[in-house]
Amino acid sequence: FWGAWASVLPSVQEATGTSKGALGVAMLFVSLGAIPAMFVFAGRAVDRFGARAVAIGCGFFAVAATLPGLATSFPTLVVSLALAGGASGLVDVGINANAGRIESLSGARVMPLAHGLYSTGVLVGAVGAGLARGAGVGREPILLAVSVCVALTAIAVAGDPAKVPAEAHGGIRLERFLLLVGVIGAAAFVVEGGIESWSALFLERQLHAQPAVSGLGPGVFGASMALGRFFGQAAHRTSDRVLLGGGAVAAAVGCSIAAAAPSSWVGLVGFAIGGAGVSLNAPIVFGIAGRRPNAATAVATVTSIGYLGLLVGPPLVGLVAQATSLRVSFVVLAAIGAAVAVTAARVDLSG
């Protein structure tokens, strides 16, 4: 969904008649829908339904995924994105809690793989939607096709009877080290969310790319994210500080290249470098938390803080773009990436 959404964003902007700033404000409501869903409802759903909470979340998401494509005004876009964000939050917590259960039972690492497959989904959704738009398909049938895929997923996982222990998504722990790790993760997530959501619109509006090419923006970003995460799965001997700091440097370089790009193809190179750079942020910061005492509450704390950055990134880019330009927005993302690199170099991530 999020890959396809990024690809159809130019069409949504035209259909709703919104400016870049208004579009950024509308995307803030993804956060306002997701946060209460994640913190209030998702945990209770996992407690009650176990692994089936993923299917329930997908059921809601299948309905909500169609709504942004039907929006024709700013108010309807706001409501549809709030509902899509809430449904996505339910799915997100259900999957991560279930992945934690699988890791606890099997001893195998599946979280980096899960995040890598998420990025693969961004790639497939973005490129598929971009090609469909290039062939003249509208935003409504594109998001309807995504909705059907989500509904089929709900059916496929509905029969899982496994219970997920309540501690897999335990409460928040206000420990200084965890707060610091969460803030570092949130800053990197701002870069991730900003590139993922705005890359297609940047290529189409700023560099005058055709829809089939602009869809490659989030697609290339997703592909490089996936490759970076699969690499991180294998590079277990490299320290967290090196991977996180080096990745943040690459993210800053990628955003700088995109900001200065004279053509869509140079912009795509920037998005690829940026995606590879931020790809290991989530697995690293979640892994750091997972190795702490009372790992469940530590992961919940870092996840809660970190995801705020992922949700803030898209509206931040839109608001900066409205005040200045999309190029300046990507300069801001580059500066945030550089700040993450400096912080990672100075902080003892071992706690």
GUPA-908904 format. One line per field, with one value per residue (C-alpha): x, z, y. Coordinates in pm, whole numbers, m for minus. Last residue first. Example, Ala and Ser with C-alpha at 12.3 -4.5 7.8 and 13.67 -1.06 7.14 Angstrom:
BEGIN
east <- [1367  1230]
up <- [714  780]
north <- [m106  m450]
//
This chain:
BEGIN
east <- [2421  2589  2508  2776  2694  2941  2951  2575  2516  2730  2561  2212  2292  2408  2079  1886  2088  2014  1642  1659  1833  1549  1296  1502  1458  1085  1062  1039  740  525  823  899  536  531  862  749  416  599  861  631  499  840  965  680  772  1095  937  686  935  1200  958  795  1137  1242  911  970  1342  1303  1682  1824  1914  1581  1641  1961  1784  1501  1758  1954  1665  1492  1797  1934  1765  1843  2157  2040  1732  1935  2169  1874  1694  2004  2044  1676  1732  2016  1774  1504  1732  1927  1950  2058  1807  1837  2215  2183  1926  2164  2463  2264  2139  2494  2613  2321  2420  2774  2649  2401  2625  2939  2767  2586  2916  2991  2998  2631  2680  2443  2112  2247  2292  1927  1838  2041  1897  1542  1604  1767  1459  1221  1401  1408  1032  964  1123  1041  683  814  937  605  428  642  919  900  1199  1029  669  705  1033  942  593  744  1003  756  628  935  1186  1013  929  1289  1440  1200  1276  1642  1538  1304  1579  1809  1519  1443  1806  1812  1483  1614  1930  1736  1483  1116  977  664  432  462  420  568  482  126  240  117  m115  m101  m425  m325  m639  m685  m345  m454  m788  m623  m367  m647  m795  m460  m428  m785  m708  m401  m622  m863  m568  m486  m853  m901  m568  m649  m502  m361  m78  174  m49  m31  347  375  137  340  668  544  362  640  914  716  647  1019  1068  826  1018  1335  1153  1040  1390  1541  1283  1327  1623  1592  1566  1255  1011  1135  1191  843  685  877  751  397  439  587  306  25  179  206  m137  m313  m107  m201  m569  m522  m319  m577  m854  m660  m572  m939  m1049  m782  m847  m1219  m1142  m893  m1126  m1185  m1094  m1174  m814  m755  m1044  m939  m678  m928  m1132  m837  m681  m973  m941  m562  m589  m816  m580  m281  m481  m514  m164  m301  m673  m727  m385  m303  m629  m558  m216  m358  m634  m470  m108  m115  m463  m402  m80  m200  m486  m301  5  m181  m338  0  m43  m319  m85  174  m89  m191  170  217  m105  m432  m673  m813  m794  m463  m296  m433  m287  55  27  m41  318  356  29  144  456  257  0]
up <- [2691  2399  2177  2339  2180  1993  1649  1650  1727  1437  1194  1315  1264  909  834  971  749  444  528  541  200  78  183  15  m317  m253  m236  16  250  78  48  419  500  266  387  750  666  524  802  1107  1076  1051  1329  1560  1473  1666  1993  2005  1873  2127  2417  2295  2237  2592  2729  2559  2635  3011  3036  2714  2407  2237  2268  2067  1815  1770  1709  1465  1273  1233  1125  885  571  630  414  150  96  69  m186  m397  m360  m479  m779  m860  m852  m1100  m1327  m1280  m1403  m1270  m921  m648  m384  m492  m454  m111  m3  m108  70  393  369  309  621  816  697  816  1158  1195  1054  1228  1563  1545  1508  1210  1292  1201  840  697  825  755  390  376  529  276  m14  107  158  m186  m341  m146  m257  m615  m598  m408  m698  m974  m969  m1106  m1415  m1510  m1417  m1656  m1500  m1487  m1252  m978  m1016  m1132  m965  m640  m644  m676  m401  m153  57  69  94  385  573  564  657  952  1046  1093  1343  1518  1553  1720  1944  2038  2119  2347  2515  2567  2731  2957  3077  3049  3007  2793  2820  2691  2332  2353  2724  2642  2501  2145  2119  1804  1633  1279  1067  966  797  439  468  586  307  51  193  162  m202  m274  m116  m335  m641  m507  m464  m833  m937  m764  m864  m1233  m1495  m1800  m1892  m1715  m1408  m1417  m1457  m1157  m952  m1019  m951  m622  m495  m585  m434  m118  m78  m104  172  392  297  435  756  799  723  979  1235  1157  1371  1475  1837  1740  2018  2104  1740  1644  1929  1829  1472  1610  1805  1498  1272  1508  1585  1216  1118  1383  1286  919  1015  1207  927  664  879  934  564  463  703  588  219  270  428  153  m132  m391  m186  m353  m385  m19  71  m96  163  448  351  316  624  844  731  750  1116  1185  1004  1201  1524  1441  1584  1933  1941  2286  2381  2019  1996  2328  2207  1883  2040  2259  2156  1791  1708  1906  1709  1366  1312  1419  1233  906  990  932  569  535  667  405  134  258  233  m114  m227  m248  m541  m422  m757  m852  m522  m540  m889  m771  m470  m689  m666  m293  m227  m432  m218  102  0]
north <- [111  m67  229  442  776  996  836  773  1140  1261  1020  1112  1481  1410  1235  1534  1767  1551  1558  1940  1942  1718  1978  2250  2068  2038  2416  2702  2748  2485  2250  2286  2199  1901  1759  1786  1620  1315  1282  1303  945  783  1008  907  550  584  693  406  152  249  218  m104  m259  m176  m306  m639  m657  m651  m628  m484  m690  m614  m242  m259  m484  m233  41  m174  m334  4  205  m54  78  445  448  202  416  736  582  463  796  983  755  811  1186  1148  964  1228  1504  1803  1651  1897  1786  1422  1428  1589  1327  1049  1204  1244  886  761  943  793  446  495  602  315  43  164  217  m117  m296  m520  m891  m947  m838  m1103  m962  m614  m708  m819  m485  m287  m486  m420  m50  m28  m187  35  353  230  176  499  688  436  558  888  704  541  866  1077  1286  1666  1711  1913  1801  1440  1349  1524  1369  1023  1084  1236  945  721  1003  1178  860  737  1073  1116  754  849  1115  872  612  861  970  609  538  843  748  396  530  766  509  597  246  213  m82  m436  m550  m898  m894  m991  m1324  m1384  m1683  m1892  m1998  m1893  m1942  m1579  m1561  m1633  m1454  m1134  m1165  m1193  m873  m695  m802  m685  m349  m309  m364  m101  136  106  115  453  613  597  363  543  306  530  517  136  145  376  163  m150  30  171  m136  m379  m162  m79  m451  m522  m266  m463  m778  m624  m529  m889  m1020  m783  m908  m1279  m1375  m1740  m1855  m2049  m1963  m1615  m1518  m1638  m1442  m1128  m1169  m1194  m871  m701  m822  m725  m386  m298  m431  m220  84  38  45  368  527  431  581  904  911  882  1155  1400  1325  1386  1723  1824  1740  1467  1158  825  711  789  552  227  131  177  m128  m365  m204  m306  m667  m650  m549  m844  m1081  m953  m980  m1351  m1396  m1350  m1264  m1115  m986  m891  m694  m524  m421  m284  m74  191  248  142  272  589  655  546  790  1102  983  930  1266  1429  1327  1587  1856  1761  1775  2118  2233  2086  2255  2065  2043  1710  1530  1692  1606  1253  1210  1327  1091  786  659  724  542  244  211  260  0]
//
